[in-house]
C-alpha cells in the first residue's frame, strides 16, 4: 500500500498529517497555536479512531 498524504507539514523535524483540506487550512491560519493545542490534547485522543473525534 502506498501513502501519499495531501495535507501535511513538517515542523522541527516532526511530521504532522491532516485529515482534509479544511483542517489543514485552519491549521495554516495559526500553526503555533494549533500545534500547542494538539500537544495538549494528544494524550487523551491518541488511541481513538479519527472518525470518532
NUVO-234708 format. One record per atom (N, C-alpha, C, O): residue in one letter; residue number from 1; x, y, z. Coordinates in steps of 0.2 Angstrom, whole numbers, plus 5000, padded with zeros to 4 digits. Layout:
<rs>
[r "A", NUM, [X, Y, Z]];
...
</rs>
This chain:
<rs>
[r "X", 1, [5004, 4994, 5000]];
[r "X", 1, [5000, 5000, 5000]];
[r "X", 1, [5004, 5006, 5000]];
[r "X", 1, [5009, 5007, 5004]];
[r "X", 2, [5003, 5011, 4996]];
[r "X", 2, [5006, 5017, 4995]];
[r "X", 2, [5002, 5023, 4999]];
[r "X", 2, [4996, 5023, 4998]];
[r "X", 3, [5006, 5027, 5002]];
[r "X", 3, [5003, 5033, 5006]];
[r "X", 3, [5005, 5039, 5003]];
[r "X", 3, [5011, 5040, 5002]];
[r "X", 4, [5001, 5043, 5000]];
[r "X", 4, [5003, 5050, 4998]];
[r "X", 4, [4999, 5055, 5001]];
[r "X", 4, [4993, 5057, 4998]];
[r "X", 5, [5001, 5057, 5007]];
[r "X", 5, [4997, 5062, 5010]];
[r "X", 5, [4997, 5069, 5006]];
[r "X", 5, [5001, 5071, 5003]];
[r "X", 6, [4991, 5072, 5006]];
[r "X", 6, [4990, 5078, 5003]];
[r "X", 6, [4990, 5084, 5008]];
[r "X", 6, [4992, 5089, 5005]];
[r "X", 7, [4989, 5083, 5014]];
[r "X", 7, [4989, 5089, 5019]];
[r "X", 7, [4994, 5087, 5024]];
[r "X", 7, [4992, 5083, 5029]];
[r "X", 8, [5000, 5090, 5024]];
[r "X", 8, [5005, 5088, 5029]];
[r "X", 8, [5010, 5094, 5030]];
[r "X", 8, [5010, 5099, 5026]];
[r "X", 9, [5013, 5094, 5035]];
[r "X", 9, [5018, 5099, 5037]];
[r "X", 9, [5023, 5096, 5041]];
[r "X", 9, [5022, 5092, 5045]];
[r "X", 10, [5029, 5099, 5040]];
[r "X", 10, [5035, 5096, 5045]];
[r "X", 10, [5037, 5102, 5049]];
[r "X", 10, [5039, 5108, 5046]];
[r "X", 11, [5037, 5102, 5055]];
[r "X", 11, [5039, 5107, 5060]];
[r "X", 11, [5044, 5104, 5065]];
[r "X", 11, [5043, 5099, 5068]];
[r "X", 12, [5050, 5107, 5065]];
[r "X", 12, [5055, 5105, 5070]];
[r "X", 12, [5056, 5097, 5069]];
[r "X", 12, [5057, 5094, 5074]];
[r "X", 13, [5056, 5095, 5063]];
[r "X", 13, [5058, 5088, 5062]];
[r "X", 13, [5052, 5083, 5063]];
[r "X", 13, [5053, 5077, 5063]];
[r "X", 14, [5046, 5086, 5065]];
[r "X", 14, [5040, 5082, 5066]];
[r "X", 14, [5036, 5082, 5060]];
[r "X", 14, [5034, 5088, 5058]];
[r "X", 15, [5033, 5077, 5058]];
[r "X", 15, [5028, 5076, 5053]];
[r "X", 15, [5021, 5077, 5056]];
[r "X", 15, [5019, 5073, 5060]];
[r "X", 16, [5017, 5081, 5053]];
[r "X", 16, [5010, 5082, 5055]];
[r "X", 16, [5006, 5081, 5049]];
[r "X", 16, [5007, 5084, 5044]];
[r "X", 17, [5001, 5076, 5050]];
[r "X", 17, [4996, 5075, 5045]];
[r "X", 17, [4989, 5077, 5046]];
[r "X", 17, [4987, 5077, 5052]];
[r "X", 18, [4986, 5080, 5041]];
[r "X", 18, [4979, 5082, 5042]];
[r "X", 18, [4974, 5079, 5038]];
[r "X", 18, [4976, 5077, 5033]];
[r "X", 19, [4968, 5077, 5041]];
[r "X", 19, [4963, 5073, 5038]];
[r "X", 19, [4960, 5076, 5031]];
[r "X", 19, [4958, 5072, 5027]];
[r "X", 20, [4960, 5082, 5031]];
[r "X", 20, [4957, 5085, 5025]];
[r "X", 20, [4959, 5092, 5024]];
[r "X", 20, [4963, 5095, 5028]];
[r "X", 21, [4957, 5095, 5018]];
[r "X", 21, [4959, 5102, 5016]];
[r "X", 21, [4956, 5107, 5021]];
[r "X", 21, [4960, 5112, 5023]];
[r "X", 22, [4950, 5106, 5024]];
[r "X", 22, [4948, 5111, 5029]];
[r "X", 22, [4952, 5111, 5035]];
[r "X", 22, [4953, 5117, 5038]];
[r "X", 23, [4954, 5106, 5038]];
[r "X", 23, [4958, 5105, 5044]];
[r "X", 23, [4964, 5108, 5043]];
[r "X", 23, [4967, 5112, 5047]];
[r "X", 24, [4967, 5107, 5037]];
[r "X", 24, [4974, 5110, 5035]];
[r "X", 24, [4974, 5117, 5034]];
[r "X", 24, [4978, 5121, 5037]];
[r "X", 25, [4968, 5120, 5031]];
[r "X", 25, [4968, 5127, 5031]];
[r "X", 25, [4967, 5130, 5037]];
[r "X", 25, [4970, 5136, 5038]];
[r "X", 26, [4963, 5127, 5042]];
[r "X", 26, [4963, 5130, 5049]];
[r "X", 26, [4969, 5130, 5052]];
[r "X", 26, [4971, 5135, 5056]];
[r "X", 27, [4973, 5125, 5051]];
[r "X", 27, [4980, 5124, 5054]];
[r "X", 27, [4984, 5130, 5052]];
[r "X", 27, [4988, 5133, 5056]];
[r "X", 28, [4984, 5131, 5045]];
[r "X", 28, [4988, 5136, 5042]];
[r "X", 28, [4987, 5143, 5045]];
[r "X", 28, [4991, 5148, 5044]];
[r "X", 29, [4981, 5145, 5047]];
[r "X", 29, [4979, 5151, 5050]];
[r "X", 29, [4983, 5153, 5056]];
[r "X", 29, [4985, 5159, 5057]];
[r "X", 30, [4985, 5148, 5060]];
[r "X", 30, [4989, 5149, 5066]];
[r "X", 30, [4992, 5143, 5068]];
[r "X", 30, [4990, 5139, 5073]];
[r "X", 31, [4998, 5141, 5065]];
[r "X", 31, [5001, 5134, 5066]];
[r "X", 31, [5003, 5133, 5073]];
[r "X", 31, [5003, 5128, 5076]];
[r "X", 32, [5006, 5139, 5076]];
[r "X", 32, [5009, 5138, 5083]];
[r "X", 32, [5004, 5136, 5088]];
[r "X", 32, [5005, 5132, 5092]];
[r "X", 33, [4998, 5140, 5087]];
[r "X", 33, [4993, 5138, 5092]];
[r "X", 33, [4990, 5132, 5091]];
[r "X", 33, [4988, 5128, 5096]];
[r "X", 34, [4989, 5130, 5085]];
[r "X", 34, [4986, 5123, 5083]];
[r "X", 34, [4990, 5118, 5086]];
[r "X", 34, [4988, 5113, 5089]];
[r "X", 35, [4997, 5118, 5085]];
[r "X", 35, [5001, 5113, 5087]];
[r "X", 35, [5002, 5113, 5095]];
[r "X", 35, [5002, 5108, 5098]];
[r "X", 36, [5001, 5119, 5098]];
[r "X", 36, [5001, 5119, 5105]];
[r "X", 36, [4995, 5115, 5108]];
[r "X", 36, [4995, 5111, 5113]];
[r "X", 37, [4989, 5117, 5105]];
[r "X", 37, [4983, 5113, 5107]];
[r "X", 37, [4983, 5106, 5106]];
[r "X", 37, [4981, 5102, 5109]];
[r "X", 38, [4986, 5104, 5100]];
[r "X", 38, [4987, 5097, 5098]];
[r "X", 38, [4991, 5093, 5103]];
[r "X", 38, [4989, 5088, 5105]];
[r "X", 39, [4997, 5096, 5105]];
[r "X", 39, [5001, 5093, 5110]];
[r "X", 39, [4998, 5092, 5117]];
[r "X", 39, [4998, 5087, 5120]];
[r "X", 40, [4994, 5097, 5119]];
[r "X", 40, [4990, 5097, 5125]];
[r "X", 40, [4984, 5091, 5125]];
[r "X", 40, [4983, 5088, 5130]];
[r "X", 41, [4981, 5090, 5119]];
[r "X", 41, [4975, 5086, 5118]];
[r "X", 41, [4978, 5079, 5117]];
[r "X", 41, [4974, 5074, 5118]];
[r "X", 42, [4983, 5078, 5113]];
[r "X", 42, [4985, 5071, 5111]];
[r "X", 42, [4985, 5066, 5116]];
[r "X", 42, [4982, 5060, 5114]];
[r "X", 43, [4987, 5066, 5122]];
[r "X", 43, [4987, 5061, 5127]];
[r "X", 43, [4980, 5058, 5128]];
[r "X", 43, [4979, 5052, 5129]];
[r "X", 44, [4975, 5062, 5127]];
[r "X", 44, [4968, 5059, 5128]];
[r "X", 44, [4965, 5057, 5122]];
[r "X", 44, [4959, 5054, 5122]];
[r "X", 45, [4968, 5058, 5116]];
[r "X", 45, [4964, 5055, 5110]];
[r "X", 45, [4969, 5051, 5106]];
[r "X", 45, [4966, 5048, 5101]];
[r "X", 46, [4975, 5050, 5107]];
[r "X", 46, [4979, 5046, 5103]];
[r "X", 46, [4977, 5039, 5101]];
[r "X", 46, [4979, 5036, 5096]];
[r "X", 47, [4973, 5036, 5106]];
[r "X", 47, [4971, 5029, 5105]];
[r "X", 47, [4964, 5029, 5101]];
[r "X", 47, [4961, 5023, 5100]];
[r "X", 48, [4961, 5034, 5099]];
[r "X", 48, [4954, 5034, 5096]];
[r "X", 48, [4955, 5035, 5089]];
[r "X", 48, [4960, 5037, 5086]];
[r "X", 49, [4950, 5032, 5085]];
[r "X", 49, [4950, 5032, 5078]];
[r "X", 49, [4948, 5039, 5076]];
[r "X", 49, [4944, 5042, 5079]];
[r "X", 50, [4951, 5041, 5070]];
[r "X", 50, [4949, 5048, 5068]];
[r "X", 50, [4942, 5049, 5067]];
[r "X", 50, [4940, 5054, 5069]];
[r "X", 51, [4938, 5044, 5065]];
[r "X", 51, [4931, 5045, 5063]];
[r "X", 51, [4927, 5046, 5070]];
[r "X", 51, [4921, 5048, 5070]];
[r "X", 52, [4930, 5045, 5076]];
[r "X", 52, [4927, 5045, 5082]];
[r "X", 52, [4928, 5052, 5085]];
[r "X", 52, [4925, 5054, 5091]];
[r "X", 53, [4932, 5056, 5082]];
[r "X", 53, [4934, 5063, 5085]];
[r "X", 53, [4929, 5068, 5084]];
[r "X", 53, [4930, 5074, 5086]];
</rs>
